Amino acid sequence: MAIHDLRSHIPKYETHSTLLSVCIMIFFFVIFDGVLMYLAPIIITGAGISESMMGLIIGSSSIAGMLFDFVLCRVIKETHYRRMFLFMLALAALYPLFLFGGTTVTIYLIAMAVWGFYYDFYNMGTLDFVERTADPKQHVSNFGVLRAFEGLGYLLAPFAGSVLLLLVHPGPRMLAVLAAPLIISFLFYIIIMLRPVTERDEYDGVVQKDILTFLTEMHLWKQIGLVLLPILALTLTINMVDSAIWTFGPIFSEQVGKANGFSGGIFMTAYALPPLLVGWIVGTIARKHGMKRTAQGAIAVGSILLIFVGMVTVPVFLIPLIFIASFCLAIGWPSINAIYTDYIQSNPVYRKETETLQDLFTNVGDTSGPIGGGYMAQYLGSTHTFVALGGVGLVIAVFLFVMTSRGITVQK
């Protein structure tokens, strides 16, 4: 089933600006981003800044992204993926310059703002690419494949960052090494630009709205937000849980490893691996159960398993539990994104507002996750934090089961 699902949509891209080209561009880009994500806490604390202040500095990247969301609709009239990816790559090239050259909180805050901005462009670019170029029946599958390449990049990035830190001191030589994956990503962007892309007819001739006043824009956000509220809540929840685990999870992973005599990285590797696997099967699952129920069910089951992760200390059970929990959560990502693309194709004139709302709730989750996860890990302990995160995710998922996404044309 998985092989048939993959073959059913990839050939459509092989004759155009292929899905594979975009996947490879994303793969090298997230290696660049993931290495810097791994190095940022080490570099900032190495400059003499406390760990608590470091957490606030890193959390500010998502806050900057949220503020950026409020002005993006008024600055950029067309969120075409070609433009979004170009802005993403240009800002990404600036990020390590601030991060490596900073010695004060102010410079690091600027670096985090740049990080938040280019990640906004990354989210909007990938969403726009799928909705413009894919058949609606393949939305979940395409997001799943993109997520698989993204997951592979983020799986390799911590190892690459650790080795890089051992061999090269943060500075010009490290910048030169980090430039390699970003340059490769840019080369694949050029390939995407040069090859013709067949875009869906629904986007041809769509009348663009005039620039709205701030109050009118906020009213429009409110209207669309009420329609998309169940999906926006799932977006916030899954990002909050994921970012919280990446905040305290490495520390917990090292503790488990030392206590049981194995590599501390095994736990987080088990957590990071599932996105590489679910991309090939999530389309089949969503077609059978519907995208909305697939996303809600995946988050609910994944949250239940996280509760058990906090209750188990034996590695032979702990590692499989976190793997399966992550597997379920990973199913939720492409299912959620596919619902956004279906709504946009039903309401193309509100494409920009929908993308901005999706990114706003992503940033809210990415801000609340590290802050809440760090606070709970300090005062409750890591194991109880897993229980708390699982409980929150389960309550939200069950509550949303009774809500109806009015106005969203999706498979039920």
C-alpha positions in Angstrom: 0.0 0.0 0.0 2.8 2.5 0.9 4.7 1.8 -2.3 1.5 2.2 -4.4 0.7 5.4 -2.5 4.2 6.8 -3.3 4.1 5.9 -6.9 0.7 7.4 -7.4 1.9 11.0 -7.1 5.7 11.2 -7.6 5.6 10.7 -11.4 3.5 13.9 -11.7 6.4 15.9 -10.4 9.2 14.1 -12.3 8.2 15.9 -15.5 8.0 19.3 -14.0 9.7 21.1 -11.1 9.7 17.9 -9.2 8.5 17.1 -5.7 11.9 15.4 -5.3 13.7 18.6 -6.1 11.8 20.4 -3.4 12.4 17.6 -1.0 16.1 17.7 -1.5 16.2 21.5 -1.2 14.3 21.1 2.1 16.6 18.2 3.2 19.8 20.3 3.0 18.1 23.4 4.3 16.9 21.6 7.5 20.4 20.2 8.0 21.7 23.8 8.0 18.9 24.9 10.3 19.1 21.8 12.6 22.8 22.1 13.1 22.4 25.8 14.2 19.4 24.8 16.4 21.7 22.3 18.1 24.6 24.8 18.4 22.6 27.9 19.5 22.3 27.0 23.2 25.9 26.0 23.4 27.1 29.2 21.7 24.9 31.5 23.8 25.8 30.0 27.2 29.4 29.9 26.1 29.2 33.7 25.9 28.5 33.8 29.6 24.8 34.1 29.4 22.8 32.0 32.0 20.7 29.0 31.0 17.5 30.7 32.0 18.2 33.7 29.9 19.3 31.5 27.1 15.9 29.8 27.1 14.1 33.1 26.9 16.4 34.2 24.1 15.7 31.1 22.0 12.0 31.3 22.8 12.0 34.9 21.4 12.4 33.4 17.9 8.8 32.2 17.9 7.6 35.5 19.5 9.3 37.4 16.6 7.6 35.0 14.2 4.2 35.8 15.8 4.8 39.5 15.5 6.0 39.0 11.9 2.7 37.2 11.2 0.7 40.4 12.0 2.5 42.5 9.4 3.1 39.8 6.8 -0.4 40.1 5.2 0.1 43.8 4.8 3.6 43.7 3.4 3.5 40.7 1.0 0.5 40.5 -1.4 1.4 37.2 -3.0 2.7 34.3 -0.9 4.0 32.3 -3.9 6.3 29.5 -2.8 9.1 30.7 -5.2 9.2 34.0 -3.4 8.8 32.5 0.1 11.7 30.1 -0.5 13.9 32.9 -1.8 13.2 35.0 1.3 13.8 32.0 3.4 17.2 31.3 2.0 18.3 34.9 2.0 17.5 35.4 5.7 18.9 32.0 6.6 22.3 33.2 5.3 22.2 36.1 7.7 21.3 34.0 10.8 24.7 32.4 11.6 26.5 35.8 11.1 24.5 37.2 14.1 24.7 34.0 16.1 28.4 33.5 15.8 29.3 37.2 16.0 27.1 38.0 19.0 28.4 38.7 22.5 25.4 40.5 23.9 21.8 39.7 24.6 20.7 42.3 22.0 22.7 40.6 19.2 21.3 37.2 20.1 17.8 38.5 20.1 18.3 39.9 16.6 19.6 36.5 15.6 16.6 34.8 17.0 14.3 37.3 15.2 16.0 36.4 11.9 15.5 32.7 12.8 11.8 33.2 13.4 11.4 35.2 10.2 13.0 32.7 7.9 11.1 29.8 9.5 7.9 31.7 8.8 8.8 31.8 5.1 9.7 28.1 5.2 6.3 27.1 6.6 4.4 29.3 4.1 6.5 28.2 1.2 5.9 24.5 1.7 2.2 25.0 2.3 1.9 27.1 -0.8 3.9 24.6 -2.9 1.6 21.7 -2.2 -1.6 23.6 -2.6 -0.6 25.1 -5.9 0.9 22.0 -7.6 -0.7 18.9 -6.1 -4.0 17.1 -6.8 -6.2 17.5 -3.7 -6.3 13.7 -3.2 -2.5 13.7 -2.8 -2.2 16.6 -0.3 -1.7 14.3 2.7 0.8 12.1 0.8 2.8 15.0 -0.5 3.0 16.6 3.0 4.0 13.2 4.3 6.9 12.9 1.8 8.1 16.4 2.5 7.9 15.7 6.2 10.0 12.5 5.7 12.8 14.5 4.1 12.5 17.2 6.7 12.7 14.6 9.4 15.8 13.0 7.9 17.5 16.3 7.9 16.7 17.0 11.5 17.6 13.5 12.5 21.1 13.9 11.0 21.6 17.5 12.2 22.4 16.9 15.9 25.0 14.3 15.0 26.5 16.7 12.5 26.4 19.6 14.9 28.1 17.5 17.6 30.9 16.4 15.3 31.3 19.9 13.9 31.7 21.3 17.4 34.4 18.8 18.2 36.4 19.6 15.1 35.8 23.4 14.5 35.5 26.3 17.0 32.5 28.5 16.3 33.8 31.2 14.0 34.7 31.8 10.3 35.8 28.2 9.6 32.5 26.9 11.0 30.6 29.4 8.9 32.4 28.1 5.8 31.4 24.5 6.7 27.8 25.5 7.4 27.6 27.4 4.1 27.8 24.1 2.2 24.3 22.7 2.9 22.7 26.1 2.4 24.5 26.5 -1.0 23.3 23.1 -2.1 19.8 24.0 -1.0 20.0 27.2 -3.0 21.2 25.2 -6.1 18.1 23.1 -5.9 16.0 26.2 -5.6 17.4 27.4 -8.9 16.5 24.0 -10.4 12.9 24.6 -9.2 12.9 28.1 -10.7 14.2 27.0 -14.1 12.0 24.0 -14.6 8.3 24.6 -15.6 5.7 23.9 -13.0 2.1 23.1 -13.7 0.0 25.0 -11.1 -3.6 24.3 -10.4 -6.2 26.2 -12.4 -7.9 27.3 -9.2 -5.1 29.8 -8.7 -5.2 31.3 -12.2 -7.3 34.4 -12.3 -8.1 34.6 -8.6 -8.9 38.2 -7.8 -6.5 39.5 -5.2 -7.9 41.6 -2.3 -6.9 45.2 -1.9 -4.7 46.0 1.1 -7.1 46.1 4.1 -7.0 48.3 7.1 -5.7 46.8 10.3 -9.1 46.5 11.9 -10.6 45.0 8.8 -7.7 42.5 8.6 -8.2 41.6 12.3 -12.0 41.0 11.7 -11.2 38.8 8.7 -8.7 36.8 10.8 -11.4 36.4 13.4 -13.9 35.1 10.9 -11.5 32.6 9.3 -10.1 31.7 12.7 -13.5 30.6 14.0 -14.0 28.4 11.0 -10.6 26.8 11.3 -10.5 26.8 15.2 -10.4 23.0 15.6 -7.5 22.7 13.2 -5.7 25.7 14.6 -6.0 24.2 18.0 -4.5 20.9 16.8 -1.6 22.9 15.2 -0.9 24.7 18.5 -1.1 21.4 20.5 1.2 19.3 18.3 3.8 22.1 18.0 3.6 22.8 21.8 4.2 19.1 22.6 7.0 18.7 20.1 8.9 21.8 21.0 8.6 21.0 24.8 10.0 17.5 24.2 12.9 19.0 22.3 13.6 21.4 25.2 13.9 18.9 28.1 14.1 15.6 26.1 17.9 15.7 25.5 18.6 16.1 29.2 16.2 13.3 30.0 17.8 11.2 27.3 21.2 11.7 28.8 20.0 10.8 32.3 18.3 7.6 31.0 21.5 6.6 29.1 23.8 7.2 32.1 21.5 5.3 34.4 21.3 2.3 32.2 24.8 2.2 30.6 24.0 3.0 26.9 24.3 6.0 24.7 22.1 8.9 25.9 21.2 9.8 22.3 19.1 6.7 21.8 16.0 8.1 23.4 15.9 11.3 21.2 16.9 9.3 18.1 13.8 7.1 18.7 11.7 10.2 19.0 13.2 11.8 15.8 13.0 8.7 13.6 9.2 8.3 12.9 8.7 11.3 10.6 11.0 9.5 8.2 8.6 6.5 8.1 5.1 7.9 8.3 5.3 9.9 5.1 4.9 6.8 3.0 1.8 5.5 4.7 -0.1 8.6 6.1 -2.0 9.1 2.8 -3.4 5.6 2.9 -4.5 6.1 6.5 -6.1 9.5 5.9 -8.0 8.3 2.8 -9.5 5.6 4.9 -10.4 7.6 8.0 -10.5 11.2 6.8 -7.9 13.9 7.4 -9.5 15.5 10.4 -10.2 12.3 12.3 -6.7 11.0 11.4 -5.1 14.1 12.9 -7.3 14.1 16.0 -6.9 10.3 16.6 -3.1 10.5 16.0 -2.6 13.2 18.6 -5.0 11.5 21.1 -3.2 8.1 20.9 0.2 9.8 20.9 -0.7 11.7 24.0 -1.8 8.6 25.8 1.5 7.0 25.0 3.4 10.0 26.3 1.6 9.6 29.6 3.0 6.0 29.8 6.4 7.3 28.8 6.4 9.3 32.1 5.5 6.2 34.1 8.1 3.8 32.7 11.8 3.8 33.5 12.9 0.4 32.0 14.6 1.2 28.6 13.3 -2.0 27.0 9.8 -0.5 27.3 10.7 3.3 27.3 12.4 3.4 23.9 9.6 1.6 22.0 7.0 3.7 23.8 8.5 7.1 22.8 9.0 5.7 19.2 5.3 4.7 18.9 4.2 8.0 20.5 6.3 10.0 18.1 5.0 7.8 15.2 1.4 8.8 16.1 2.2 12.4 16.5 4.1 12.4 13.2 0.9 11.1 11.4 -0.8 14.3 12.6 1.5 16.8 10.9 0.7 16.1 7.2 -3.0 15.4 8.0 -3.3 18.9 9.6 -1.4 20.6 6.7 -3.6 18.9 4.1 -6.7 20.3 5.8 -5.3 23.8 5.4 -4.6 23.3 1.7 -8.1 22.0 1.1 -9.6 25.0 2.8 -7.4 27.3 0.8 -8.4 25.7 -2.5 -12.1 26.1 -1.5 -11.4 29.8 -0.5 -8.3 30.9 -2.6 -8.9 34.6 -2.0 -8.1 34.0 1.7 -5.0 32.0 1.0 -2.7 34.6 2.6 -4.8 34.9 5.7 -5.1 31.2 6.2 -1.3 30.6 5.8 -0.6 33.4 8.3 -3.1 32.0 10.8 -1.5 28.6 10.5 1.9 30.0 11.1 0.7 32.2 14.0 -0.6 29.2 15.9 2.6 27.3 15.0 4.6 30.1 16.6 2.3 30.1 19.7 2.9 26.4 20.1 6.7 26.8 19.6 6.8 29.6 22.2 4.6 28.0 24.9 6.2 24.6 24.5 9.8 25.5 25.5 8.7 27.8 28.2 6.2 25.4 29.7 8.4 22.4 29.1 11.4 24.0 30.8 9.3 25.2 33.7 7.7 21.8 34.3 10.9 19.9 33.9 12.5 22.1 36.6 9.7 21.9 39.1 8.0 18.5 38.3 10.9 16.6 36.8 11.2 15.2 33.3 9.1 12.1 33.8 6.1 14.0 35.2 6.5 16.5 32.4 5.8 13.7 29.9 2.6 12.9 31.9 1.5 16.5 31.9 2.1 17.0 28.2 0.3 13.8 27.4 -2.6 14.8 29.6 -2.9 18.2 27.9 -2.7 16.7 24.4 -5.3 14.1 25.2 -7.8 16.6 26.7 -7.5 18.9 23.7 -7.8 16.1 21.1 -10.9 14.6 22.8 -12.5 18.0 23.1 -12.0 18.7 19.5 -13.6 15.4 18.5 -17.0 16.9 19.3 -16.4 20.1 17.4 -17.2 20.5 13.7 -15.0 22.5 11.3 -17.7 24.4 9.6 -16.9 25.6 6.2 -14.0 23.3 5.6 -14.5 21.0 2.6 -12.6 17.9 3.5 -13.1 14.2 3.5 -15.1 13.2 6.5 
